[in-house]
Structure formats: C-alpha cells, structure tokens
C-alpha cells in the first residue's frame, strides 16, 4: 500500500483538536479556529531575463486576527503548497498568542526556487506578489516578514511596490527590512537567540549547566547559525550541524568532536546555508549522511530547518543520551513521533514557543517603524529575552499545574487567549 503523503495542515488541525478537547471548547469556537478566516491563491506573471513570461503560483492565508493584525512570513520554495501555508498560518496564530503580543497569524508564499532566478526575476516576482495582495495587507491589517529563502532585500522590494501603489510611506507594513531602511537591530539574531533563551531556562529547570551541554543542530540557515552563536557564548558546545546541498540535492551532516566553529563554517557556506563539503573536510569535519544529526550522542537536539523532520521512521534513532529537544523550526515533529518522544521522557520545547523570537522581534520592528523611532541592539535583545523568558515560564507553570506536556501546555495558553479574543468580539 502506498504511503499517504504528509499533510502539514492535517497535522496542525490534529494538534488543535487535541487541545480543544482539553479545553472543552464549544463547537462554534472550535470550527472557527481550526480553519483560516481568509485564503488567497493567485497567479503571478513574471517576465524572465530571456524575454519569455513565466507564471508562478502564489498563496496567502490569514488564519486569525482577533488579537491584532495578522503576522507571518512569505516563503519562496519549489514545493510550496496551500496546505503548508495553512498550517504555518495557524501556527503563527498560536505563536503570537503564546508570547502574548497583540497580533494574529498569517503566512504567504510562492512556488519557486530562488536559486534558479536572477536578482531581476526575484524582484519582479516580489513586486508581482504585492500587486496581487496589496489590498489585503498593511500596517493595520496583515504585516508580512521574511521566511524560507526570502530576505531583507525581498522585503524592501515588496515595501517599495506597496508604497508605490498606495502613494505614501508605510514602513510598518512589512518587517525584516534592511536596518538602514526601517529594519530593527537584532532582527537577524532574534529567532536563533530566542531558541537559546528558552533552552537556557529549560536547562535551569532540569538542573543542567550550559557549560556541560552538547547539542546537535539541523540546518545551517540564519536560525541555526545564531543558535550556535549564542549557545557557544553561554558555554555550550555544538558538535554536529546539517544542511541541504543544492549541488547534489541531498542533506549532509558535518561532525567535529571538539565542536563546530561558526566563523569557519560561515566562511565556506553559500548565502542559503549550504556548506562546501570539500572545504569542510579540509577543516577537519567528518561528512555524514543527512539524518546523522539526529543520531548523535548529545544532550540536546535542535531541529532548525523545515517541517516534518522527526517522524515515526526516524524517532527511534535518537540516542539515549538526548535529554532535551528544542524545536527551532516550524512543525519539525509529527504527532506520532511527538508521542514517542514523550514516552521516552525527553523534555521537548515546542516550536511555536521555542522559535517565537523571530515574530517577537518582528513585532518590535513593527512598533519602531510605526513610531519612526528606533532602539539600540542591546535594548532589542534585552526586551526579547524578557518576552521569551516570561513565555517559557508561563508554559512551564501550566505544564506542571495541569500535568501536561510542554507542547500541550503552550497550546492551552495560546488557544485560550485566541478563543477569548474571538468571544470578546462576539464572533462566536
């Protein structure tokens, strides 16, 4: 029998349904929250460098905005689907709620591979995306941000197109902008640092010292790099990191027993986080299969790449030494694998708490842009630390009081807050 394809939205709904039952949500509220409020699917014609026109598929989903303007990234990915975008939009709703910032959840994207597009083609795609969506996004409605394979330059092109259409200046309509053009200091570090802030609190709760902590990290994008940066600063060590190789279309893991060195790996990585295998070998790294990051004899696993990475097929490969998993990526663990992890007694910090540093700093950028007043980097990171620490402690307290997993406790807090906002607005 053929294996049923993974559906991230079905997974997101299953997670919601479990907690809706814990909360005994009424049927109307449950139906409202398990589906997006609005969805957009559209075509974006782009003139390519050789003169022909190529049509790209675009998506945008606004899951819920009861607590404030919708918030979520725009990703460019060749395997993008509307169900992926639906799931990510739903997770964004819970993410903004669990860290208690006044925003909702959305997500957008286009089916493309930026590796195969020139700068001019990427710019025309960004501007085309905005031309399809400008009526339904903006500072008071829906504030996009960068996501997988998009960056500050893409955001600036989108802002420029939006402002051209609207005929004014609206820096708060999008976040993740270059610092000199309304972006926030600390934004690059925010998601990765947020992961380490909650990991620090987790280790404290478990009676472990950061100096004794050894981790393995999946991915070598912005999140992973800043996880390695801050974890190393507080005394921890990362011995293995994995990344996708664009040349052979495979993932590889890079192991060094004495600990990976961020500076040297950055020097041999491309702008998408792909590490050069030959140069890594010359620097003393052992090149292992893609899933080897999961099998390391470490204390901490940090999946920080994409969805659906820890499954029933590989969860049994996690070493007995692993005590903590901190989800730096969105939806990296399937529900069945999550159950197996809980049964093994591994302490798991869920994605929409662990990686909420990015959206929290995006909120800070939004506030600064709307006020036209900008904070120093130390102030941004200090505010981020306070927010992430407070959110972790709230979830941990809920987990202990109600004897729930950290994931279920985070969902209970987030869904309760969104459900209350919907009721207060008399939507249900």
BAKE-511369 format. One record per residue (C-alpha): residue in one letter; x, y, z. Coordinates in steps of 0.001 Angstrom, whole numbers, padded with zeros to 6 digits, always signed. Example, Ala and Ser with C-alpha at 12.3 -4.5 7.8 and 13.67 -1.06 7.14 Angstrom:
// residues 2
A+012300-004500+007800S+013670-001060+007140
***
This chain:
// residues 428
X+000000+000000+000000X+001346+003438-000942X+002285+005666+001974X-000142+008562+002440X+001590+011884+001746X+002309+014090+004742X-000175+016944+005130X+001050+019694+007483X-002393+021291+007786X-003963+017985+008857X-001184+017764+011457X-001872+021324+012660X-005593+020562+012922X-004922+017329+014830X-002787+019263+017321X-005563+021822+017696X-008304+019200+018093X-006408+017521+020929X-006181+020764+022905X-009726+021855+022011X-010871+018687+023781X-008696+019501+026835X-010253+022986+026955X-013739+021678+026178X-014165+024384+023514X-017665+024828+022189X-018315+023615+018649X-018542+027070+017038X-015251+028267+018514X-013580+025017+017542X-014770+025262+013943X-013722+028910+013725X-010189+028258+014985X-009431+025035+013116X-009879+026792+009734X-008405+030026+008320X-010573+033138+008216X-009359+034010+004702X-007324+032407+001922X-005869+033794-001285X-004496+031834-004245X-003258+033680-007301X-001023+033659-010355X+001972+035974-010756X+003245+036505-014319X+006947+037400-014378X+008972+038414-017421X+012185+036404-017339X+015601+037609-018449X+015298+035877-021844X+012054+037754-022553X+009506+034973-022053X+006809+035208-019376X+006643+032571-016651X+003607+032283-014365X+004236+031493-010680X+001633+030288-008174X+001198+032421-005060X-000608+031851-001764X-001556+033842+001305X-003557+032620+004287X-004869+034702+007182X-005734+032247+009921X-006969+034570+012659X-006706+038264+013527X-008885+038518+016653X-005922+039629+018789X-004441+042079+016271X-003129+042397+012705X-002175+039083+011127X+001568+038323+011137X+003599+035790+009227X+006397+035224+006759X+006468+034951+002983X+008461+031973+001730X+009764+031079-001709X+010009+027312-002083X+009674+024946-005051X+007499+022541-003047X+005195+025137-001526X+001562+024050-001135X-001543+025745+000153X-001768+023190+002985X+001745+024080+004129X+000775+027750+004159X-002471+026996+006035X-000587+025075+008707X+002068+027753+009108X-000577+030479+009362X-002327+028539+012128X+000946+028006+013981X+001645+031746+013691X-001656+032471+015451X-000618+030283+018387X+002931+031639+018329X+001934+035298+018687X-000568+034329+021385X+001802+032221+023481X+004320+035092+023738X+001392+037471+024296X+001974+040036+021570X-001093+041768+020020X-001009+040052+016642X-002717+037200+014802X-001388+034640+012359X-000873+034522+008601X+001541+033065+006067X+002333+033599+002408X+004464+032181-000317X+005187+031479-003939X+006124+028242-005679X+009633+028910-006966X+013302+028188-006373X+015266+031438-005885X+018487+029510-006625X+017360+029407-010244X+016153+033024-010529X+018240+036120-011254X+018052+039125-008966X+015859+040894-011520X+013481+037946-011754X+013236+037744-007964X+012472+041457-007775X+009708+041178-010382X+008250+038192-008504X+008237+040158-005225X+006547+043137-006823X+004055+040853-008575X+003194+039195-005249X+002410+042600-003741X+000294+043627-006729X-001924+040621-006021X-002154+041199-002254X-001781+044932-001526X-005481+045461-000771X-005427+042844+001983X-002151+043558+003791X-000745+046606+005563X+000304+048028+008958X-003173+047708+010464X-004263+044527+008666X-001510+041992+007955X+002243+042521+008314X+004437+040058+006321X+008069+039174+007021X+010866+037038+005526X+010711+033261+005723X+012341+030321+003923X+014545+031603+001046X+013388+035211+001352X+015430+038008+002893X+015580+041714+003704X+016071+042672+000045X+012885+040842-000939X+011022+042662+001849X+012327+046032+000675X+011181+045389-002909X+007767+044448-001541X+007619+047569+000625X+008607+049777-002301X+005909+048268-004520X+003286+048658-001770X+004247+052284-001152X+004254+052996-004894X+000715+051648-005223X-000540+053391-002063X+001280+056640-002787X+002813+057135+000646X+005269+055865+003224X+004184+052817+005245X+007353+051296+006795X+005287+049283+009274X+003571+047254+006535X+006387+044692+006433X+009205+043592+008730X+012613+042059+008189X+013704+045142+006234X+017367+046228+005989X+018373+048107+009123X+019085+051310+007207X+015598+051206+005654X+013468+050775+008751X+014578+047368+009949X+015300+046562+013579X+018704+045911+015048X+018786+042387+016457X+016334+041024+013884X+018877+038648+012318X+019734+037134+015684X+016209+037064+017101X+014883+033606+016206X+018110+031755+016982X+018739+033735+020159X+015118+033154+021220X+015683+029398+020891X+018692+029660+023206X+016865+031896+025712X+014205+029206+026229X+016845+026450+026154X+018711+028272+028936X+015545+028300+031070X+014881+024662+030227X+018378+023616+031327X+017946+025577+034548X+014671+023781+035217X+016294+020393+034588X+019297+021195+036765X+021759+021180+033846X+024558+023698+033315X+025024+025244+029837X+028771+024561+030217X+028038+020826+030245X+025538+020901+027358X+026394+019363+023994X+023987+019870+021077X+023371+018748+017514X+021602+021163+015166X+019695+020531+011955X+020049+023260+009351X+022604+025989+008747X+020385+028922+007890X+020015+032088+009923X+018238+030361+012826X+020841+027623+013230X+023773+029982+012913X+022574+032236+015704X+021642+029235+017859X+025253+028084+017559X+026490+031636+018186X+024630+032234+021466X+024812+028660+022758X+028583+028806+022374X+028654+032197+024122X+026884+030813+027207X+029266+027865+027400X+027553+025127+025394X+029017+023149+022503X+027594+022063+019133X+029297+019014+017642X+027117+018383+014589X+025223+020514+012097X+023405+019532+008921X+022450+021377+005745X+020976+020887+002285X+023417+020612-000613X+022000+022333-003680X+024501+020625-005997X+023655+017004-005246X+020135+017723-003892X+020881+015893-000646X+021270+016743+003020X+024619+016171+004747X+025742+016376+008364X+029063+017869+009473X+030587+016497+012671X+033526+017699+014736X+034028+016168+018176X+035734+019269+019580X+032809+021435+018479X+031866+023172+015256X+033266+026657+014724X+030647+029074+013451X+033073+031526+011877X+034867+028898+009799X+031633+027214+008654X+030181+030562+007632X+033286+031194+005555X+032644+028053+003467X+028836+028308+003222X+026743+029892+000476X+024051+032506+001119X+021424+029780+001538X+023416+027983+004261X+024880+025238+002068X+028281+024133+003396X+031063+023167+000960X+031864+019503+001726X+035413+019559+000359X+036409+022635+002316X+034735+021244+005445X+036829+018072+005193X+039954+020226+004916X+038920+021922+008170X+038634+018607+009979X+034908+017929+009715X+033576+014415+009184X+030886+014347+006472X+027949+012138+007479X+024534+011307+005962X+021784+013912+006231X+019940+012320+009166X+023113+011752+011202X+022459+014984+013152X+019540+013133+014785X+021650+010139+015860X+024413+011957+017764X+025309+011108+021364X+024456+014586+022643X+022296+016160+025355X+020257+018430+023094X+018745+018145+019622X+017690+021337+017845X+015796+020786+014573X+016006+024209+012904X+015332+023503+009236X+011870+022643+007854X+008674+020751+008718X+008242+017003+009210X+011834+016090+010097X+011328+013878+013171X+008872+011124+012251X+007939+007584+013267X+010516+006407+010719X+013487+008014+012468X+012444+008874+016039X+013867+005545+017216X+017314+006649+016032X+017530+009385+018670X+020379+008494+021029X+019681+007519+024647X+021852+010430+025794X+019378+013034+024486X+017566+014812+027306X+016126+017855+025515X+014696+018690+022093X+014110+022355+021283X+012175+022910+018061X+013806+025793+016219X+011845+025006+013029X+008089+025119+012453X+006403+021736+012787X+009532+019564+012703X+007966+016734+014738X+004959+014686+013627X+002277+013850+016265X+003197+010140+016399X+006889+010971+016824X+005954+013534+019475X+004161+010797+021404X+007221+008533+021217X+009452+011369+022465X+007152+011973+025446X+007106+008250+026271X+010917+008274+026373X+010885+011134+028857X+012732+013557+026585X+011905+017157+027533X+010586+018881+024383X+010171+022648+023985X+007620+023099+021162X+008194+025124+018027X+005715+027927+018482X+007272+028753+021854X+010920+027999+021050X+011137+029868+017741X+008854+032769+018637X+011844+035100+018951X+011581+035979+015265X+007967+037097+015346X+008551+038884+018662X+011370+040926+017160X+009247+041471+014040X+006643+042963+016359X+009346+045188+017855X+010292+046304+014327X+006658+046992+013505X+006298+049165+016619X+009515+051051+015842X+008562+051617+012195X+005106+052897+013116X+006626+055278+015678X+009573+056238+013411X+011840+055742+016440X+014472+053010+016660X+016016+051195+019624X+019634+050163+020171X+020514+046500+019619X+021093+045732+023306X+017647+047133+024115X+016007+044963+021434X+017720+041783+022607X+017023+042605+026257X+013311+043060+025516X+013380+039809+023540X+014993+037935+026435X+012312+039210+028817X+009483+038189+026474X+010866+034718+025720X+011730+034001+029360X+008281+035104+030523X+006579+032966+027875X+008674+029907+028788X+007917+030284+032489X+004198+030641+031793X+004141+027467+029708X+006271+025556+032213X+003970+026587+035075X+000908+025482+033092X+002540+022146+032257X+003278+021451+035907X-000083+022581+037255X-002152+020603+034754X+000328+017736+034291X+000625+018399+030551X+003484+018156+028089X+005129+021471+027240X+003518+021351+023784X+000023+020814+025155X+000563+023487+027820X+001703+026009+025198X-001342+025189+023080X-003668+025545+026066X-002331+029048+026772X-002327+030164+023129X-005710+028746+022116X-007343+030041+025306X-006129+033566+024527X-007319+033483+020913X-010649+031886+021820X-011225+034567+024460X-010490+037329+021923X-012991+035792+019485X-015633+035585+022230X-014954+039150+023399X-015527+040341+019839X-018774+038320+019755X-017554+036312+016762X-018803+033158+018454
***
